[in-house]
Amino acid sequence: MAPPQSDSFDTEQKKILALTLVPLFMSLLSVSIVNVVLPSVQDSIGASSSELQWVLSGYALAFGVLLVAAGRAGDVYGRGPLFLAGVGLFGAGALASGLAPSALVLNIARVAMGLGSGLLNPQTIGLMQQYFKGTARGKAFGLFGGVVGVSVAVGPVLGGVLVAVFGETLGWRASFLVNVPICVVALLLAKAWLPDSAWKPVPAEHTTSSLPVVDPDRPMRKRKVDLDPVGLVMFGLAILLIMLPFVESAAGTWIWSSLVVGCGLLGLWVLWESRYRRRGGEPMVDMALFKTRSFANGTMLIGLYFVGVTSVWVLVALYMQSGLHHTALASGMMGLPAAAASAISAPIAGRHIVRIGRPLVLIGMMSVLFGLLSTAFLVYLHGTIGLSEWWMLLSLTFVGGGQGLVVSPNQTLTLADVPMRYAGSAGGVLQTGQRVGTSIGIAAITGVVFATVASSDWPTAMMTGLLVIAAVVVLAGCVGVRDMMQGRRAAPNA
């Protein structure tokens, strides 16, 4: 199937979007829905605090470690088979989680869910790169961004609703089992709806734009199955060691040694990939990708951005429940207007990102920054003059609306000049940066908040956390400004 020149979706593209975005939504929903059902899990099966921590971190680790490897496998073997495997594994893990008789079984099942998510997520990006072009691709990534924004905010609400409707014992199980019928339908439709070419390797000479491939001087050769197994293992282990101390910080100071080892192994992986390419192999990630301005800057920007902004909803939940003693459902409701704003702004941004470019991402960041600062001011007013905390519904809407202008447009710009033969692995690199950024940000920012609570009060802690996030957003914005200025300097020579 050749991507059409029109900016509208044809029937086949609509099927691809429906088939891929719904499982993607469920996989991302599974990150946030668990937060509000953990107390029910503890009461139901007697899970300890460390076991509850692994319900969260086991999923996050498995998800993050597999992204680049899965993206590369999709490039080499075809994205259809990897998508099918991811959906099947995620659905099986969800079924086992919902029926788990013990915390041990639940944690093993959650790891399986995370591995399934890690398999299917890069295929979604790769399929959009492969079958959408120009403005249509921007619109597709706009819908992708809307799914990301809505899933994060809706997860706690859905979890609270399920516990309220089915009770504590069945409610937390329902939060996992709700994924199963959706995965079954996706498995049944995948073979019928995905194009035949999605089940085959991507041709090495196929690129996503009219620009030269990453290394135009490199001679083309006949495509062979080349997964770079050493690179896959090295990178996966490095990401595991880097993420581990941030998701298991309570294990003790010794756990931080894994961060040093992981960074060292990541450096060795970079050397290996360069050597592997010089010897004529197809590396897992061609390091020349990072010589592409849009990819290097976009990956750095979104990694920094996720260090900050993904912690917003964790702080809101902590402040509403621990600071103001609201229920989990009431806490989750605080994110609904922001989710709606993200769902609206992301598709709009997708339609215009090709025309406007990087300035649209910066506008989104300014909206997020305004939302963060105004929310901090409202928390201050609540603590001093008793202003209703529900005014945060309005200020956080600017965060959600801005999110829709940042995530999917940045994805479109970042991957625009990536050769098709690396679309999956490049998308995996982009998402891995997001997952690592999320883990680092949540650990660091909640650490600052809890330390402030111990010495002060919740309003002060909430304001401090929001200001730290705002500072990180400013740093990410600086990367965006640099990319925009570099692009303008390069334009006359294009």
N, C-alpha and C positions, 0 to 999 in steps of 0.2 A: 504493500500500500504506500503510495507516494503522498506526502503531506500536501494538502491542497493550498493554493495561493490565497483563498478567501480567509477572512478573519472570523468567519462563522464556523460552527461545528457541523460536520456531516453526521450521518446516522452512526457510522462506525466509531467516530470519535466520541459521540455521546455515550455509546455503550462502554467504551474504554473508561471514560470518566466515572460512570455509575459503578462499574465493576471494581475499580481500584480505590475510589475515594471512600466508599462505605467501609471496607475492611480497614483502611488507613485511619478513618475516624475512630473505629472501635479500638484499634491498637493504641492510639494516642489517648483515648478516653480512659484506658486501663492504667495509665500513669497517674491520673488525678482522682479517679473514682475511689481508689483504695483508701485515700487519706481519711475519709469520713466513716468508713466501715471497720477500721481497725479495732476500735473498742468492742464492737460486736463480735469480731473474730476472736478476740481475747476471751470474752465471756463464754463464747460458744464451745471452743475447743481447748481452752486453757493455755493459749500460746503465751510464752514468756516475752519479755520486752525485747530481748535479742532476736527471738524468732519473728516477732512483729516487724522489727527493723529489716529483716531479710525478705519479708513479703514485699517491701518497697524496693530494697536495694538489689535483690536478686533479679528482678525484672529489669531494672535500670542497667545493671551490668551486662546482662545477656543481650539486651537491646543494643547497647552502645558498641560492644565488642565486635559484633557480627556485621555491622553496616557496610564497611568498605569491602570486606571479603564477599559479602552477598552481592554487592553492586558489581564487583568484578566478575563473579560467577555468572551473573545475568548477561554481562557483555559477551562472555565467551560461549555460554551454552544456550543462550536465549532467555528472555525475561519471563516468558510464559511459564516454563517449568519451575523457575525459582519462585514466582508469585504463587503458583499452585502449592508448592511445598510450604511456603510461609503461611498461607491461609490455613492449610491443613494442620500444621503444627500449632499455630496460634489457637485454632478451634479446639484441638485435642487438649491443649494445656488449659483452656478455659473450662472445658467439661470436667477435667480432673480437679481443677481448683474448686469448682462449685460443689463437687461431691467429696472433697477431701475430708477424711475422718480425723486427721491430725495435722499439726503445724508442719511436721516434716514433709508429709505428702503435699501440702499446700505450697510449701516453698519450692519443692522440685517442680511442681506443676507451673508455678509462676516463672521459673527459669525457662521452661518450655515455651510459655507464652512470649517471653522476652526474645527468645531465639526466633520464634515465628515472626514477631514484629521486625526484628533485624533483617530477616529474609525478605519480607514483602515491601517494606518501606522504600528501599533503593529501586525496586522494580517499578514502583509508581512514578518516581522521578524519571527513570530511564525510558519508560513508555511514553511519557509526556514529551521528552526530548525527541523520541523517535518518530512520533506520529502527529505532532503539532508543530506549526511553523509560524514565525512572525507574530502578529497580533493574536492569533488563535492560541499560540503557546502562552503568551502573556495572560490571556483569559483563563486558560487551563490552570496555570500556576496561581492565578487569583483565586480560583475555587479551592485549590490546594491550601492556600493561606487561610481562607475562610474556615476550612475544616480544622486546621491547626488551632486557630484562635477559639473557635466554638468548643472544641473538644476539651481544651484546658479549663474553660470556665464552666462548662455544663457538667463535667465529671462529678464534682462535689454535690451539685444539685440532684443529679440522678441517683447517686449513692444515698443521699439523705431521703429521697422519695421512696426508694426501694425498701430501706429499713423501716420507714414510717408505715408503708403499706403492708409489708409481709412480716414485720416484726424483726427482732434482732437475729434470731437463729436462721430464718430463711432469707432475710433481706440481704445479708452479705453474700450468701451463696447465689442469690439472683443477680448480683452485680457482676458475677463471672459468667453465669449460665446464659445471660442475655446475649452474649457473643456467639453462642453455638449455632442457633438457626441462621444467623447472618452468614457465618462462615460456610455452612452447608450450602446455602443458596449460591454464594460466590463460587464455590467449588463446582457446582453443577453448571453454572453459566460461563465459567472461564474458557472452556474449550470451544464453546459456541460463539462467544463474543470477541475473544482476542483474535486479531488477524493471524494468518498462517505464518507470516514473517516473525511474529513475536515468539514463536517456538523454535527459532533458528538463531545461530550466532549472528551478531551484527557485522556486516562487511567491514573490513579494516579501512577501506578507502572512503567510507560514508561519513561525511562530516555534517555538522549542524548548521553551518553558515557558509557564506561565500569567502570567508577569510581562510588563509592557509591553515593546514593542520599544524599542531603544536611544534613539530620538528619537520619543516618542509624539506630539509636536506637528507633526512633519513630515508634510505631506499625501502620501497614497499616490497613485501615478500608474501608468499602464499600463507594464508591464515591457517594456523594450527591451534589445537587446544593447548593453551599455555596459561595456567592459573597462578604461576609463580608461588608454589606451595610454601617455600621458605619465607617469602615476604608476607604471605597470609598469616602464618603462625607468629612471626615476629611482631607484626603490627597488632594483631589481636591481643597478644600477651602484653604488649606495651600499653595499650589502651586500658586493659584490665588493671594493670598495676597502677596506672595514673589515676583511674577513677576510684579505686578501692578505698584509699584513705578518706575521700570525701563522702562516700556513702556509708563507711564504717568507722567514722571518726571516734565513736565511743569505745572502740576496741583498745585504745591506749596509744601512747606516743610512738610505740614501736611501729605502728601501722604506717607512719609517714615515711619510713624508709623505703616503702614500695614505690613512693612517688619518685624518689631519686633513681631507683633502679629502672622504673618505667621510662623516665625521660632519657636515661642512658640507652636503653634498648630502642627507643624511638630514633635516637641519633644513628645507631647502628643500622636500623631499618632504612633510613634515608641513604646511607652509604651503599647498602645492599641493592636497593632499587636502582641506583645510578650504575652500579657495576653490572647488574643483570641486564640493563638496557644496552650497555656498551658491548656486551657479549652476544647481542643479537636477539635476546629474549623480549617478550612482551611483559613489562613489569606490571605489578599490581596497580601502582599509580606512577605514571611517568612524571618525574620531578620537573620536567620542562613545563608541565601544566602551571606551575607556580611562577613561570616567567610571563604568563598571560595576565596582564594587569587586572582585568575584570574578575578573574577567578581568584587571584591572590588577595586582592582587596576585599572582595565580597565575602570570602571565607573568613577573613580576619574580622570584618565588621559584624557578621552575624554571630560568630563565636563570642565576641565581647558583649554583644547585645543580649544573648541568652544568659550570660553570666549574671546580668542584672535583672531583666524584666521577668524571667520565669519565676523569680522569687516573690513577685508582687502578690500573687494569689495565695502563696504559703503564708505571707505576712498578714494578709487580710483575714485568712482563716484563724490564725493564732490570735490576732487582735480581737476579732469578733467573739471567739469562743473562750479563750483564756483571759483576755483583758476585759471584755464586756459581758461575758457569760451568756451569749446567745447559743441557740441550738445549732447543730451541724447544718440543718436545712436552711435556717435563717442566714447562716454564714455563707452557704452556697448561693443563695439568692442574690447576694451582693454582686456577684459576677455576671448576672444575666444581661443587664443592659450593655455591659462591655462586650459580651459574647455576640449580642445582636449587632453592635456597631462594627465589630470585626467581620462578621458575616456579610455585612453590607459593603464595607469599604474595600475588602480584599478583592472581590470580583471587579469593582469599579477601577481599582488600581491596575488590575490585570489588563483591562482594556486599553489603558493609556500609558503603561510603562514603556513600551517600545518608542512611543513618541516623546515622552517627557524625560525618561532616563533617570539617572541617579538623584536629581533634585526631588523627585517624588518620594524616594526613600527618606531623604533628609526632612521633608515636610512631615512625614509620619513620625520621625523621631522627635521633632519639635512638639507634635501633639502628645506623644507619650510623656515627654518632659514636662509639659504643662499639666498633664493629668497627675503626675507624681507629685509635683510641687504643690498643686492645689489640694491634693488629698492630704499631704503633710500639714498644710495650713488648716484644713478642716479638723484634723485630729487635734491640733493645738487649740482650736476654738471649742471643741467638745470638752477638752480637759480643763479649760479656763472659764468659759461662760456657759457650758452645758448645751451647746448647739447639737442638734440631733446627728447621730452618726450616719443616718440614712442619706444625708447629703452626699456621702461618698459614692452613692449610686451614680450621681451626675459626674463627679470628677473622674471616677474610674472609667467612665464611658470614653473619655478622651484617650485613656491608655488603650482600650480595646480598639477604638477607631484607628489610632495611630499604628497599632500592631498590624492591622490589615494592610497598611500602606508600606510596611517595612518587610515582613517575612517573605511573602510571595514575590513582590517586585524585585527584592534583592536576589532571590533565587533565579529569576528570569535573567537578570543582568549577569550574575555570577557564572551561569552555565552557558551563556549565549555563544561563546567562542570556543567551547570545549569540543574536540573531535568526538564523533559519535561512538567510536570504538572505546572511548573512556567515559561515556556518559554515565554509566552505572556506577563505576568506581569513583568518579568525580562527585556525583550526587551523594555517594556514601561518605566521602571526605567531608562534604558540606554538612551532612547530618551528624556525623561523628563530632565535629566541632560544636554543634548545637547541644548534643548529649553531654559531652565533657563540660562545656560551659554551664549547662544546667546543674550538673552535679557540684561543680566548684562553687557556683553562685549560691545555691541553696545552703550548702554547708557553711560557707563563709558569712553570708548575710544573716542567716538565722543564728549563727554563733555570736555575731555582733549584737543582735536583738536580745538574745537571752542574757548576754553579759550586761547589757544596759538595764534589763529588767531587774537583775540581781542587785544593781546599785541605785536604781531609780524607780520608775513606774512604767506601765504599759504605754501611755501616750508618748512619753519621751522615747521609749524604745521603738515604737512604730515610726515616729518621725525620723529617728536616726536611720532606721533601715531604709526608709523611702529616699532619704537624702543620699545614702550610699548607692542605691540603685540609680538615682538620677546622675550621680557622678560617673558611673559606668556607662550610662547611655550617652553622656557627653563625649566620653572617650571613643565610643563606637561612632558617634557622629563625626568626630575628627577624621577617622579613617574614611568615612564617606565623602567628606569635603576634599580630602587628599585625592581620592579616586576621581572625583569630578574635575578637579583642577588638572590632574594628569591626562584625563581624557580630552580636555579642551586644548591642552598643549599639543597632544598627539593628532588632533583633528586636522590641522592644516597640512600635515605630512601624509595623511591617509590617502 
